[in-house]
Amino acid sequence: MKKNKKTHSGSKVRAAALLFILIAGLLVAVPSAHANYFQDFYNGVEKFSDLPGQVNQLNESYQETLDELDRTKQNAKAFEEQNAQLMEQNRQLAETVSQLKQINEQKEAKAKKLKVTLITVILLVAGYFFGIRLLRLLMRRSNR
């Protein structure tokens, strides 16, 4: 088993060395117009060393985007709650308006009934006096 671990660590070292050589080769591979290979190698290494900074910037940007998404979700949730409250208030107001209309219709019906009753009473009283006068007049004529 110990031998197996050494071969794994040895193969890891070889793979890392091969990866480094490939990356260095890619960075060094420049157009033939450049004569200064060390400057090109230095520029390649410099670009390679800037990658962690760029990764950090991307991570920060990603984190900011996640934070903004969380804030947006919270705002949306707050708006949904507010919308639910407003819908409940709207339902209550509609119910109140309906009740007020019903009360108003009842008042109008009572007023109309009272008006009809008053007119009927006035007509009955007037008819009574008119009928009595007419009856007296007819009785006087028949007595003559």
DSSP file (Angstrom, degrees, kcal/mol; ACC not computed):
  #  RESIDUE AA STRUCTURE BP1 BP2  ACC     N-H-->O    O-->H-N    N-H-->O    O-->H-N    TCO  KAPPA ALPHA  PHI   PSI    X-CA   Y-CA   Z-CA
    1    1 A M     >        0   0    0      0, 0.0     4,-1.7     0, 0.0     5,-0.1   0.000 360.0 360.0 360.0 -38.2    0.0    0.0    0.0
    2    2 A K  H  >  +     0   0    0      1,-0.2     4,-1.8     2,-0.2     5,-0.1   0.894 360.0  52.9 -64.2 -38.6    2.8    2.4    0.8
    3    3 A K  H  > S+     0   0    0      1,-0.2     4,-1.9     2,-0.2    -1,-0.2   0.886 106.0  54.3 -62.5 -38.3    4.3    1.8   -2.6
    4    4 A N  H  > S+     0   0    0      1,-0.2     4,-1.7     2,-0.2    -1,-0.2   0.873 106.2  51.7 -63.6 -39.3    0.9    2.6   -4.2
    5    5 A K  H  X S+     0   0    0     -4,-1.7     4,-2.5     1,-0.2    -1,-0.2   0.883 107.7  52.6 -65.8 -38.6    0.8    6.0   -2.4
    6    6 A K  H  X S+     0   0    0     -4,-1.8     4,-2.6     1,-0.2    -2,-0.2   0.895 108.3  49.9 -65.8 -39.0    4.3    6.9   -3.7
    7    7 A T  H  X S+     0   0    0     -4,-1.9     4,-2.3     2,-0.2    -1,-0.2   0.871 111.0  50.2 -68.8 -34.7    3.3    6.2   -7.2
    8    8 A H  H  X S+     0   0    0     -4,-1.7     4,-1.9     2,-0.2    -2,-0.2   0.928 113.6  43.9 -67.8 -43.4    0.2    8.3   -6.8
    9    9 A S  H  X S+     0   0    0     -4,-2.5     4,-2.0     2,-0.2    -2,-0.2   0.873 114.3  51.1 -69.9 -34.9    2.2   11.2   -5.4
   10   10 A G  H  X S+     0   0    0     -4,-2.6     4,-2.3     2,-0.2    -1,-0.2   0.891 110.6  48.3 -66.5 -39.6    4.9   10.8   -8.1
   11   11 A S  H  X S+     0   0    0     -4,-2.3     4,-2.5     2,-0.2    -2,-0.2   0.843 109.5  53.7 -70.6 -31.7    2.3   10.8  -10.8
   12   12 A K  H  X S+     0   0    0     -4,-1.9     4,-2.4     2,-0.2    -2,-0.2   0.910 109.4  47.8 -66.4 -41.5    0.7   13.9   -9.3
   13   13 A V  H  X S+     0   0    0     -4,-2.0     4,-2.6     2,-0.2    -2,-0.2   0.922 112.7  48.6 -65.1 -43.9    4.1   15.7   -9.4
   14   14 A R  H  X S+     0   0    0     -4,-2.3     4,-2.8     2,-0.2    -2,-0.2   0.916 112.0  49.0 -62.5 -42.2    4.6   14.6  -13.0
   15   15 A A  H  X S+     0   0    0     -4,-2.5     4,-2.5     2,-0.2    -2,-0.2   0.902 112.3  48.3 -64.7 -40.4    1.1   15.8  -14.0
   16   16 A A  H  X S+     0   0    0     -4,-2.4     4,-2.4     2,-0.2    -2,-0.2   0.905 113.0  47.9 -65.4 -41.4    1.7   19.1  -12.3
   17   17 A A  H  X S+     0   0    0     -4,-2.6     4,-2.5     2,-0.2    -2,-0.2   0.914 112.5  48.9 -65.5 -42.5    5.1   19.5  -14.0
   18   18 A L  H  X S+     0   0    0     -4,-2.8     4,-2.5     2,-0.2    -2,-0.2   0.907 111.5  49.8 -63.3 -41.8    3.6   18.6  -17.3
   19   19 A L  H  X S+     0   0    0     -4,-2.5     4,-2.6     2,-0.2    -2,-0.2   0.908 111.2  49.2 -62.5 -42.8    0.8   21.1  -16.8
   20   20 A F  H  X S+     0   0    0     -4,-2.4     4,-2.9     2,-0.2     5,-0.2   0.911 111.4  49.1 -63.5 -42.5    3.3   23.8  -15.9
   21   21 A I  H  X S+     0   0    0     -4,-2.5     4,-2.6     2,-0.2    -2,-0.2   0.906 112.1  48.9 -64.8 -41.5    5.4   23.1  -18.9
   22   22 A L  H  X S+     0   0    0     -4,-2.5     4,-2.5     2,-0.2    -2,-0.2   0.932 113.8  45.5 -64.0 -44.9    2.3   23.2  -21.2
   23   23 A I  H  X S+     0   0    0     -4,-2.6     4,-2.4     2,-0.2    -2,-0.2   0.928 114.9  47.6 -64.0 -44.7    1.1   26.5  -19.7
   24   24 A A  H  X S+     0   0    0     -4,-2.9     4,-2.2     1,-0.2    -1,-0.2   0.895 111.9  51.2 -63.1 -38.8    4.6   28.0  -19.9
   25   25 A G  H  X S+     0   0    0     -4,-2.6     4,-1.9    -5,-0.2    -2,-0.2   0.894 110.8  48.0 -65.3 -39.7    4.9   26.7  -23.5
   26   26 A L  H  < S+     0   0    0     -4,-2.5    -2,-0.2     1,-0.2    -1,-0.2   0.891 113.7  47.0 -67.6 -38.4    1.6   28.3  -24.4
   27   27 A L  H  < S+     0   0    0     -4,-2.4    -2,-0.2     1,-0.2    -1,-0.2   0.850 114.7  46.5 -71.0 -33.3    2.6   31.6  -22.8
   28   28 A V  H  < S+     0   0    0     -4,-2.2     2,-0.9    -5,-0.2    -2,-0.2   0.786  86.0  99.5 -79.2 -28.0    6.0   31.5  -24.5
   29   29 A A     <  +     0   0    0     -4,-1.9     3,-0.0    -5,-0.2    -1,-0.0  -0.459  54.7 153.4 -65.2 103.4    4.5   30.7  -27.9
   30   30 A V        -     0   0    0     -2,-0.9    -2,-0.1     1,-0.1    -3,-0.0  -0.810  51.5 -75.3-127.0 165.2    4.5   34.1  -29.4
   31   31 A P    >   -     0   0    0      0, 0.0     3,-1.4     0, 0.0    -1,-0.1  -0.250  43.9-116.5 -59.8 153.7    4.7   35.3  -33.0
   32   32 A S  T 3  S+     0   0    0      1,-0.3    -3,-0.0    -3,-0.0    -2,-0.0   0.545 103.9  81.1 -72.5  -6.1    8.1   35.2  -34.6
   33   33 A A  T 3  S+     0   0    0      2,-0.0     2,-0.4     0, 0.0    -1,-0.3   0.751  76.1  83.8 -72.1 -22.0    8.3   38.9  -34.9
   34   34 A H    <   -     0   0    0     -3,-1.4    -4,-0.1     1,-0.1     3,-0.1  -0.668  54.0-176.3 -85.5 134.6    9.3   39.2  -31.3
   35   35 A A        +     0   0    0     -2,-0.4     2,-1.1     1,-0.1    -1,-0.1   0.672  64.8  79.0 -99.5 -21.1   13.0   38.8  -30.6
   36   36 A N     >  +     0   0    0      1,-0.2     4,-1.7     2,-0.1    -1,-0.1  -0.739  50.3 173.4 -97.0  95.5   13.0   39.1  -26.9
   37   37 A Y  H  > S+     0   0    0     -2,-1.1     4,-2.7     1,-0.2    -1,-0.2   0.838  77.9  55.7 -70.7 -33.8   11.8   35.7  -25.6
   38   38 A F  H  > S+     0   0    0      2,-0.2     4,-2.6     1,-0.2    -1,-0.2   0.892 107.2  49.6 -67.5 -37.7   12.5   36.6  -21.9
   39   39 A Q  H  > S+     0   0    0      2,-0.2     4,-2.6     1,-0.2    -1,-0.2   0.917 112.6  47.9 -64.9 -43.0   10.2   39.6  -22.2
   40   40 A D  H  X S+     0   0    0     -4,-1.7     4,-2.5     2,-0.2    -2,-0.2   0.910 112.0  49.2 -64.1 -42.1    7.5   37.5  -23.8
   41   41 A F  H  X S+     0   0    0     -4,-2.7     4,-2.7     2,-0.2    -2,-0.2   0.915 111.3  50.0 -61.8 -42.6    7.9   34.9  -21.1
   42   42 A Y  H  X S+     0   0    0     -4,-2.6     4,-2.5     2,-0.2    -2,-0.2   0.913 110.8  49.3 -62.6 -42.7    7.7   37.6  -18.4
   43   43 A N  H  X S+     0   0    0     -4,-2.6     4,-2.6     2,-0.2    -2,-0.2   0.897 111.5  50.0 -62.9 -40.7    4.5   39.0  -20.0
   44   44 A G  H  X S+     0   0    0     -4,-2.5     4,-2.4     2,-0.2    -2,-0.2   0.922 112.3  46.1 -64.1 -44.1    3.0   35.6  -20.1
   45   45 A V  H  X S+     0   0    0     -4,-2.7     4,-2.5     2,-0.2    -2,-0.2   0.889 111.8  52.6 -64.9 -38.3    3.8   34.9  -16.5
   46   46 A E  H  X S+     0   0    0     -4,-2.5     4,-1.2     2,-0.2    -2,-0.2   0.919 110.6  46.7 -63.8 -43.4    2.5   38.4  -15.6
   47   47 A K  H  X S+     0   0    0     -4,-2.6     4,-0.6     1,-0.2     3,-0.3   0.908 112.9  50.4 -63.7 -40.9   -0.8   37.7  -17.4
   48   48 A F  H >< S+     0   0    0     -4,-2.4     3,-0.8     1,-0.2    -2,-0.2   0.871 108.7  51.6 -64.8 -36.9   -1.0   34.3  -15.7
   49   49 A S  H 3< S+     0   0    0     -4,-2.5     4,-0.5     1,-0.2    -1,-0.2   0.730 103.0  60.2 -74.0 -20.3   -0.4   35.9  -12.3
   50   50 A D  H 3X S+     0   0    0     -4,-1.2     4,-2.0    -3,-0.3    -1,-0.2   0.666  84.6  82.4 -77.7 -15.8   -3.2   38.3  -13.0
   51   51 A L  H <X S+     0   0    0     -3,-0.8     4,-2.8    -4,-0.6     5,-0.2   0.892  85.6  53.3 -59.0 -44.0   -5.7   35.5  -13.3
   52   52 A P  H  > S+     0   0    0      0, 0.0     4,-2.6     0, 0.0    -1,-0.2   0.900 109.2  50.8 -60.1 -36.8   -6.3   35.0   -9.5
   53   53 A G  H  > S+     0   0    0     -4,-0.5     4,-2.4    -3,-0.2    -2,-0.2   0.914 111.3  47.4 -64.1 -41.6   -7.1   38.8   -9.3
   54   54 A Q  H  X S+     0   0    0     -4,-2.0     4,-2.6     2,-0.2    -1,-0.2   0.891 110.9  51.6 -66.5 -38.3   -9.6   38.5  -12.1
   55   55 A V  H  X S+     0   0    0     -4,-2.8     4,-2.6     2,-0.2    -2,-0.2   0.915 109.6  50.3 -62.9 -42.1  -11.1   35.4  -10.5
   56   56 A N  H  X S+     0   0    0     -4,-2.6     4,-2.6     2,-0.2    -2,-0.2   0.908 110.0  50.2 -62.4 -41.4  -11.5   37.3   -7.3
   57   57 A Q  H  X S+     0   0    0     -4,-2.4     4,-2.7     2,-0.2    -2,-0.2   0.917 111.0  48.9 -62.8 -42.2  -13.2   40.2   -9.2
   58   58 A L  H  X S+     0   0    0     -4,-2.6     4,-2.7     2,-0.2    -2,-0.2   0.905 111.0  50.3 -63.8 -40.1  -15.5   37.7  -10.8
   59   59 A N  H  X S+     0   0    0     -4,-2.6     4,-2.5     2,-0.2    -2,-0.2   0.911 111.8  47.8 -63.3 -42.0  -16.3   36.2   -7.4
   60   60 A E  H  X S+     0   0    0     -4,-2.6     4,-2.6     2,-0.2    -2,-0.2   0.919 112.7  48.4 -64.8 -43.1  -17.0   39.6   -5.9
   61   61 A S  H  X S+     0   0    0     -4,-2.7     4,-2.4     2,-0.2    -2,-0.2   0.913 111.9  49.9 -62.6 -41.9  -19.2   40.5   -8.9
   62   62 A Y  H  X S+     0   0    0     -4,-2.7     4,-2.4     2,-0.2    -2,-0.2   0.912 111.2  48.9 -61.5 -43.1  -21.0   37.2   -8.5
   63   63 A Q  H  X S+     0   0    0     -4,-2.5     4,-2.5     2,-0.2    -2,-0.2   0.902 110.6  50.4 -64.9 -41.3  -21.5   37.8   -4.8
   64   64 A E  H  X S+     0   0    0     -4,-2.6     4,-2.6     2,-0.2    -1,-0.2   0.903 110.3  50.6 -62.5 -40.4  -22.9   41.3   -5.5
   65   65 A T  H  X S+     0   0    0     -4,-2.4     4,-2.4     2,-0.2    -2,-0.2   0.907 110.2  49.3 -64.5 -41.1  -25.3   39.8   -8.0
   66   66 A L  H  X S+     0   0    0     -4,-2.4     4,-2.5     2,-0.2    -2,-0.2   0.911 111.3  49.6 -63.0 -41.6  -26.5   37.2   -5.5
   67   67 A D  H  X S+     0   0    0     -4,-2.5     4,-2.5     2,-0.2    -2,-0.2   0.921 111.5  48.6 -62.7 -43.0  -27.0   40.0   -2.9
   68   68 A E  H  X S+     0   0    0     -4,-2.6     4,-2.5     1,-0.2    -1,-0.2   0.892 110.1  52.0 -64.4 -38.7  -28.9   42.0   -5.4
   69   69 A L  H  X S+     0   0    0     -4,-2.4     4,-2.5     2,-0.2    -1,-0.2   0.908 109.2  50.2 -62.6 -42.0  -31.0   39.0   -6.3
   70   70 A D  H  X S+     0   0    0     -4,-2.5     4,-2.5     2,-0.2    -2,-0.2   0.921 111.0  48.8 -62.0 -43.7  -31.8   38.4   -2.6
   71   71 A R  H  X S+     0   0    0     -4,-2.5     4,-2.7     1,-0.2    -2,-0.2   0.914 111.4  49.8 -62.4 -41.3  -32.8   42.1   -2.2
   72   72 A T  H  X S+     0   0    0     -4,-2.5     4,-2.6     2,-0.2    -2,-0.2   0.903 110.5  49.8 -64.4 -40.6  -35.0   41.8   -5.3
   73   73 A K  H  X S+     0   0    0     -4,-2.5     4,-2.5     2,-0.2    -1,-0.2   0.906 111.1  49.4 -63.5 -41.1  -36.6   38.6   -3.9
   74   74 A Q  H  X S+     0   0    0     -4,-2.5     4,-2.6     2,-0.2    -2,-0.2   0.918 111.7  48.8 -64.3 -42.2  -37.3   40.3   -0.6
   75   75 A N  H  X S+     0   0    0     -4,-2.7     4,-2.6     2,-0.2    -2,-0.2   0.916 111.3  49.7 -62.7 -42.0  -38.8   43.3   -2.4
   76   76 A A  H  X S+     0   0    0     -4,-2.6     4,-2.4     2,-0.2    -2,-0.2   0.910 111.2  49.3 -63.1 -41.0  -41.0   41.0   -4.4
   77   77 A K  H  X S+     0   0    0     -4,-2.5     4,-2.4     2,-0.2    -2,-0.2   0.913 111.1  49.5 -64.1 -42.0  -42.1   39.2   -1.3
   78   78 A A  H  X S+     0   0    0     -4,-2.6     4,-2.6     1,-0.2    -2,-0.2   0.906 111.1  49.7 -63.3 -40.6  -42.9   42.5    0.4
   79   79 A F  H  X S+     0   0    0     -4,-2.6     4,-2.7     2,-0.2    -2,-0.2   0.881 109.4  51.7 -65.9 -37.4  -44.9   43.6   -2.6
   80   80 A E  H  X S+     0   0    0     -4,-2.4     4,-2.3     2,-0.2    -2,-0.2   0.917 111.4  47.1 -64.3 -42.1  -46.8   40.4   -2.7
   81   81 A E  H  X S+     0   0    0     -4,-2.4     4,-2.3     2,-0.2    -2,-0.2   0.920 113.5  47.9 -64.7 -43.0  -47.7   40.8    1.0
   82   82 A Q  H  X S+     0   0    0     -4,-2.6     4,-2.7     1,-0.2    -2,-0.2   0.900 110.8  52.0 -64.0 -39.8  -48.7   44.4    0.4
   83   83 A N  H  X S+     0   0    0     -4,-2.7     4,-2.4     2,-0.2    -2,-0.2   0.902 108.7  50.4 -62.8 -41.4  -50.8   43.3   -2.6
   84   84 A A  H  X S+     0   0    0     -4,-2.3     4,-2.0     2,-0.2    -1,-0.2   0.908 111.4  48.6 -63.2 -41.6  -52.5   40.7   -0.5
   85   85 A Q  H  X S+     0   0    0     -4,-2.3     4,-2.6     1,-0.2    -2,-0.2   0.918 111.9  48.8 -63.9 -43.0  -53.3   43.3    2.2
   86   86 A L  H  X S+     0   0    0     -4,-2.7     4,-2.6     1,-0.2    -2,-0.2   0.879 109.3  52.2 -66.1 -36.8  -54.6   45.7   -0.4
   87   87 A M  H  X S+     0   0    0     -4,-2.4     4,-2.3     2,-0.2    -1,-0.2   0.901 110.2  48.9 -64.9 -39.0  -56.8   43.0   -2.0
   88   88 A E  H  X S+     0   0    0     -4,-2.0     4,-2.5     2,-0.2    -2,-0.2   0.918 112.0  48.3 -65.4 -43.3  -58.2   42.3    1.5
   89   89 A Q  H  X S+     0   0    0     -4,-2.6     4,-2.8     1,-0.2    -2,-0.2   0.906 110.8  51.6 -62.4 -40.8  -58.9   46.0    2.1
   90   90 A N  H  X S+     0   0    0     -4,-2.6     4,-2.5     2,-0.2    -2,-0.2   0.905 109.6  49.4 -62.6 -41.5  -60.5   46.2   -1.4
   91   91 A R  H  X S+     0   0    0     -4,-2.3     4,-2.2     2,-0.2    -2,-0.2   0.919 112.1  48.2 -63.0 -43.4  -62.8   43.3   -0.5
   92   92 A Q  H  X S+     0   0    0     -4,-2.5     4,-2.4     2,-0.2    -2,-0.2   0.902 112.1  49.1 -64.5 -40.7  -63.7   44.9    2.8
   93   93 A L  H  X S+     0   0    0     -4,-2.8     4,-2.8     2,-0.2    -2,-0.2   0.906 110.3  50.6 -65.5 -40.3  -64.5   48.2    1.0
   94   94 A A  H  X S+     0   0    0     -4,-2.5     4,-2.3     2,-0.2    -1,-0.2   0.901 111.0  49.3 -63.4 -39.6  -66.6   46.5   -1.6
   95   95 A E  H  X S+     0   0    0     -4,-2.2     4,-2.3     2,-0.2    -2,-0.2   0.905 111.6  48.8 -64.8 -41.7  -68.5   44.7    1.2
   96   96 A T  H  X S+     0   0    0     -4,-2.4     4,-2.6     2,-0.2    -2,-0.2   0.914 110.9  49.8 -64.1 -43.4  -69.0   48.1    3.0
   97   97 A V  H  X S+     0   0    0     -4,-2.8     4,-2.5     1,-0.2    -2,-0.2   0.907 110.3  51.1 -62.2 -41.3  -70.2   49.8   -0.2
   98   98 A S  H  X S+     0   0    0     -4,-2.3     4,-2.3     1,-0.2    -2,-0.2   0.920 110.9  47.9 -62.1 -43.7  -72.6   46.9   -0.8
   99   99 A Q  H  X S+     0   0    0     -4,-2.3     4,-2.6     1,-0.2    -2,-0.2   0.911 111.4  50.3 -63.9 -41.7  -74.0   47.2    2.7
  100  100 A L  H  X S+     0   0    0     -4,-2.6     4,-2.5     2,-0.2    -2,-0.2   0.890 110.1  50.3 -64.6 -38.4  -74.4   51.0    2.3
  101  101 A K  H  X S+     0   0    0     -4,-2.5     4,-2.6     2,-0.2    -1,-0.2   0.918 110.9  49.5 -64.0 -41.8  -76.2   50.6   -1.0
  102  102 A Q  H  X S+     0   0    0     -4,-2.3     4,-2.2     2,-0.2    -2,-0.2   0.921 111.9  47.8 -63.3 -43.7  -78.5   48.1    0.6
  103  103 A I  H  X S+     0   0    0     -4,-2.6     4,-2.4     1,-0.2    -1,-0.2   0.908 111.9  50.6 -62.6 -41.5  -79.2   50.4    3.6
  104  104 A N  H  X S+     0   0    0     -4,-2.5     4,-2.5     1,-0.2    -2,-0.2   0.903 109.6  49.9 -64.8 -41.1  -79.8   53.3    1.1
  105  105 A E  H  X S+     0   0    0     -4,-2.6     4,-2.3     1,-0.2    -1,-0.2   0.894 110.2  51.0 -64.0 -38.8  -82.3   51.2   -0.9
  106  106 A Q  H  X S+     0   0    0     -4,-2.2     4,-2.4     2,-0.2    -2,-0.2   0.909 110.2  49.3 -64.1 -41.4  -84.1   50.3    2.3
  107  107 A K  H  X S+     0   0    0     -4,-2.4     4,-2.6     2,-0.2    -2,-0.2   0.916 111.4  49.1 -63.6 -42.4  -84.3   53.9    3.3
  108  108 A E  H  X S+     0   0    0     -4,-2.5     4,-2.4     1,-0.2    -2,-0.2   0.895 110.7  50.5 -64.3 -38.7  -85.7   54.8   -0.1
  109  109 A A  H  X S+     0   0    0     -4,-2.3     4,-2.4     2,-0.2    -2,-0.2   0.913 111.7  47.5 -65.0 -41.9  -88.3   52.0    0.1
  110  110 A K  H  X S+     0   0    0     -4,-2.4     4,-2.6     2,-0.2    -2,-0.2   0.910 112.0  50.3 -64.2 -41.9  -89.4   53.2    3.5
  111  111 A A  H  X S+     0   0    0     -4,-2.6     4,-2.3     2,-0.2    -2,-0.2   0.912 111.8  47.7 -63.6 -41.4  -89.6   56.8    2.3
  112  112 A K  H  X S+     0   0    0     -4,-2.4     4,-2.5     2,-0.2    -1,-0.2   0.912 112.2  49.3 -65.5 -41.7  -91.7   55.7   -0.7
  113  113 A K  H  X S+     0   0    0     -4,-2.4     4,-2.4     2,-0.2    -2,-0.2   0.907 111.8  48.8 -63.3 -42.0  -94.0   53.7    1.5
  114  114 A L  H  X S+     0   0    0     -4,-2.6     4,-2.6     2,-0.2    -2,-0.2   0.897 110.8  51.0 -63.9 -40.4  -94.4   56.6    3.9
  115  115 A K  H  X S+     0   0    0     -4,-2.3     4,-2.4     2,-0.2    -2,-0.2   0.926 111.2  47.0 -63.2 -45.8  -95.2   58.9    1.0
  116  116 A V  H  X S+     0   0    0     -4,-2.5     4,-2.3     1,-0.2    -2,-0.2   0.901 112.6  50.6 -63.4 -40.6  -97.8   56.5   -0.4
  117  117 A T  H  X S+     0   0    0     -4,-2.4     4,-2.4     2,-0.2    -2,-0.2   0.921 110.9  48.2 -64.4 -44.0  -99.4   56.1    3.0
  118  118 A L  H  X S+     0   0    0     -4,-2.6     4,-2.7     2,-0.2     5,-0.2   0.919 112.3  48.3 -63.5 -44.0  -99.5   59.9    3.6
  119  119 A I  H  X S+     0   0    0     -4,-2.4     4,-2.6     1,-0.2    -1,-0.2   0.911 111.9  50.4 -63.5 -40.4 -101.1   60.5    0.2
  120  120 A T  H  X S+     0   0    0     -4,-2.3     4,-2.4    -5,-0.2    -2,-0.2   0.920 111.7  47.4 -63.2 -43.4 -103.6   57.7    0.9
  121  121 A V  H  X S+     0   0    0     -4,-2.4     4,-2.6     2,-0.2     5,-0.2   0.925 112.7  48.9 -63.4 -45.1 -104.6   59.2    4.3
  122  122 A I  H  X S+     0   0    0     -4,-2.7     4,-2.7     1,-0.2     5,-0.2   0.921 112.7  47.7 -62.3 -43.7 -104.9   62.7    2.8
  123  123 A L  H  X S+     0   0    0     -4,-2.6     4,-2.8     2,-0.2    -1,-0.2   0.888 112.0  50.0 -65.2 -38.4 -107.1   61.4    0.0
  124  124 A L  H  X S+     0   0    0     -4,-2.4     4,-2.4     2,-0.2    -2,-0.2   0.923 112.7  46.0 -65.2 -43.6 -109.3   59.4    2.4
  125  125 A V  H  X S+     0   0    0     -4,-2.6     4,-2.4     2,-0.2     5,-0.2   0.935 115.5  46.4 -65.0 -45.2 -109.8   62.4    4.7
  126  126 A A  H  X S+     0   0    0     -4,-2.7     4,-2.7    -5,-0.2    -2,-0.2   0.915 113.4  49.5 -63.6 -41.3 -110.6   64.7    1.7
  127  127 A G  H  X S+     0   0    0     -4,-2.8     4,-3.0    -5,-0.2    -1,-0.2   0.874 109.0  53.3 -64.7 -36.7 -112.9   62.0    0.3
  128  128 A Y  H  X S+     0   0    0     -4,-2.4     4,-2.6     2,-0.2    -2,-0.2   0.955 112.7  42.4 -61.9 -50.5 -114.6   61.7    3.7
  129  129 A F  H  X S+     0   0    0     -4,-2.4     4,-2.3     1,-0.2    -2,-0.2   0.910 116.8  48.0 -65.2 -40.3 -115.3   65.5    3.9
  130  130 A F  H  X S+     0   0    0     -4,-2.7     4,-2.4    -5,-0.2    -1,-0.2   0.915 112.5  49.3 -65.3 -41.6 -116.3   65.6    0.3
  131  131 A G  H  X S+     0   0    0     -4,-3.0     4,-2.5     2,-0.2    -2,-0.2   0.905 110.9  49.5 -63.8 -42.0 -118.6   62.6    0.7
  132  132 A I  H  X S+     0   0    0     -4,-2.6     4,-2.4     2,-0.2     5,-0.2   0.915 112.1  48.2 -64.1 -42.7 -120.2   64.1    3.8
  133  133 A R  H  X S+     0   0    0     -4,-2.3     4,-2.4     2,-0.2    -2,-0.2   0.914 112.8  48.2 -63.4 -42.7 -120.9   67.4    2.1
  134  134 A L  H  X S+     0   0    0     -4,-2.4     4,-2.4     1,-0.2    -2,-0.2   0.909 111.2  50.4 -65.4 -40.8 -122.3   65.6   -0.9
  135  135 A L  H  X S+     0   0    0     -4,-2.5     4,-2.2     2,-0.2    -2,-0.2   0.900 111.1  48.6 -64.0 -41.5 -124.5   63.5    1.3
  136  136 A R  H  X S+     0   0    0     -4,-2.4     4,-2.4     2,-0.2    -1,-0.2   0.910 110.9  51.0 -64.1 -42.1 -125.8   66.6    3.2
  137  137 A L  H  X S+     0   0    0     -4,-2.4     4,-1.9     1,-0.2    -2,-0.2   0.924 111.5  46.8 -63.8 -43.0 -126.5   68.3   -0.1
  138  138 A L  H  X S+     0   0    0     -4,-2.4     4,-2.0     1,-0.2    -1,-0.2   0.876 111.6  51.4 -66.8 -37.2 -128.5   65.3   -1.4
  139  139 A M  H  X S+     0   0    0     -4,-2.2     4,-1.5     2,-0.2    -1,-0.2   0.886 108.9  51.0 -68.0 -37.8 -130.4   65.0    1.8
  140  140 A R  H  X S+     0   0    0     -4,-2.4     4,-0.7     1,-0.2    -2,-0.2   0.905 110.8  48.8 -65.7 -40.0 -131.4   68.7    1.7
  141  141 A R  H >< S+     0   0    0     -4,-1.9     3,-0.6     1,-0.2    -1,-0.2   0.881 110.8  49.6 -67.6 -37.5 -132.6   68.4   -1.9
  142  142 A S  H 3< S+     0   0    0     -4,-2.0    -1,-0.2     1,-0.2    -2,-0.2   0.800 108.2  54.7 -74.6 -24.0 -134.6   65.4   -1.1
  143  143 A N  H 3<        0   0    0     -4,-1.5    -1,-0.2     1,-0.2    -2,-0.2   0.575 360.0 360.0 -81.3 -11.4 -136.2   67.1    1.9
  144  144 A R    <<        0   0    0     -4,-0.7    -1,-0.2    -3,-0.6    -2,-0.1   0.407 360.0 360.0 -89.1 360.0 -137.4   70.1   -0.1
